[in-house]
Amino acid sequence: MNLTSAAKGMAMGLTVGAITYAVSNATSHQRKKVKSNAGKALKAMGEVASGISAIMMR
């Protein structure tokens, strides 16, 4: 297994776990806001993972 693939997988797993935890412990009003921001968080983590893999490739 490639080290960058493992790092990306761990980062995505942590992000999904954090979002799931936030949604499960939120009130109904907060849940709507968390769900709307979940896509933004996943996109940001994808960019972070890309940046980490770019640094590792140098």
Rosetta constraint file for C-alpha pairs under 8 A:
AtomPair CA 1 CA 5 HARMONIC 7.13 0.50
AtomPair CA 1 CA 6 HARMONIC 7.15 0.50
AtomPair CA 2 CA 6 HARMONIC 6.42 0.50
AtomPair CA 3 CA 7 HARMONIC 6.22 0.50
AtomPair CA 4 CA 8 HARMONIC 6.11 0.50
AtomPair CA 4 CA 52 HARMONIC 7.82 0.50
AtomPair CA 4 CA 53 HARMONIC 5.53 0.50
AtomPair CA 4 CA 56 HARMONIC 7.34 0.50
AtomPair CA 5 CA 9 HARMONIC 6.09 0.50
AtomPair CA 6 CA 10 HARMONIC 6.15 0.50
AtomPair CA 7 CA 11 HARMONIC 6.14 0.50
AtomPair CA 7 CA 49 HARMONIC 7.43 0.50
AtomPair CA 8 CA 12 HARMONIC 6.13 0.50
AtomPair CA 8 CA 49 HARMONIC 5.41 0.50
AtomPair CA 9 CA 13 HARMONIC 6.01 0.50
AtomPair CA 10 CA 14 HARMONIC 6.10 0.50
AtomPair CA 11 CA 15 HARMONIC 6.19 0.50
AtomPair CA 11 CA 45 HARMONIC 7.07 0.50
AtomPair CA 11 CA 49 HARMONIC 7.04 0.50
AtomPair CA 12 CA 16 HARMONIC 6.10 0.50
AtomPair CA 12 CA 42 HARMONIC 7.57 0.50
AtomPair CA 12 CA 45 HARMONIC 6.85 0.50
AtomPair CA 12 CA 46 HARMONIC 7.62 0.50
AtomPair CA 13 CA 17 HARMONIC 6.02 0.50
AtomPair CA 14 CA 18 HARMONIC 6.07 0.50
AtomPair CA 15 CA 19 HARMONIC 6.20 0.50
AtomPair CA 15 CA 41 HARMONIC 7.64 0.50
AtomPair CA 15 CA 42 HARMONIC 6.94 0.50
AtomPair CA 15 CA 45 HARMONIC 7.24 0.50
AtomPair CA 16 CA 20 HARMONIC 6.05 0.50
AtomPair CA 16 CA 42 HARMONIC 7.77 0.50
AtomPair CA 17 CA 21 HARMONIC 6.09 0.50
AtomPair CA 18 CA 22 HARMONIC 6.13 0.50
AtomPair CA 19 CA 23 HARMONIC 6.13 0.50
AtomPair CA 19 CA 34 HARMONIC 7.64 0.50
AtomPair CA 19 CA 38 HARMONIC 6.62 0.50
AtomPair CA 20 CA 24 HARMONIC 6.10 0.50
AtomPair CA 21 CA 25 HARMONIC 6.22 0.50
AtomPair CA 22 CA 26 HARMONIC 6.01 0.50
AtomPair CA 22 CA 31 HARMONIC 7.92 0.50
AtomPair CA 22 CA 34 HARMONIC 7.19 0.50
AtomPair CA 23 CA 31 HARMONIC 5.45 0.50
AtomPair CA 23 CA 34 HARMONIC 6.37 0.50
AtomPair CA 23 CA 35 HARMONIC 7.24 0.50
AtomPair CA 24 CA 31 HARMONIC 7.97 0.50
AtomPair CA 26 CA 30 HARMONIC 5.43 0.50
AtomPair CA 26 CA 31 HARMONIC 5.31 0.50
AtomPair CA 27 CA 31 HARMONIC 5.83 0.50
AtomPair CA 28 CA 32 HARMONIC 6.58 0.50
AtomPair CA 29 CA 33 HARMONIC 6.90 0.50
AtomPair CA 30 CA 34 HARMONIC 6.14 0.50
AtomPair CA 31 CA 35 HARMONIC 6.08 0.50
AtomPair CA 32 CA 36 HARMONIC 6.29 0.50
AtomPair CA 33 CA 37 HARMONIC 6.34 0.50
AtomPair CA 34 CA 38 HARMONIC 6.03 0.50
AtomPair CA 35 CA 39 HARMONIC 7.59 0.50
AtomPair CA 36 CA 40 HARMONIC 7.89 0.50
AtomPair CA 37 CA 41 HARMONIC 6.31 0.50
AtomPair CA 38 CA 42 HARMONIC 6.25 0.50
AtomPair CA 39 CA 43 HARMONIC 6.20 0.50
AtomPair CA 40 CA 44 HARMONIC 6.16 0.50
AtomPair CA 41 CA 45 HARMONIC 6.18 0.50
AtomPair CA 42 CA 46 HARMONIC 6.19 0.50
AtomPair CA 43 CA 47 HARMONIC 6.41 0.50
AtomPair CA 44 CA 48 HARMONIC 6.26 0.50
AtomPair CA 45 CA 49 HARMONIC 6.05 0.50
AtomPair CA 46 CA 50 HARMONIC 6.16 0.50
AtomPair CA 47 CA 51 HARMONIC 6.15 0.50
AtomPair CA 48 CA 52 HARMONIC 6.17 0.50
AtomPair CA 49 CA 53 HARMONIC 6.13 0.50
AtomPair CA 50 CA 54 HARMONIC 6.09 0.50
AtomPair CA 51 CA 55 HARMONIC 6.25 0.50
AtomPair CA 52 CA 56 HARMONIC 6.22 0.50
AtomPair CA 53 CA 57 HARMONIC 6.11 0.50
AtomPair CA 54 CA 58 HARMONIC 6.66 0.50
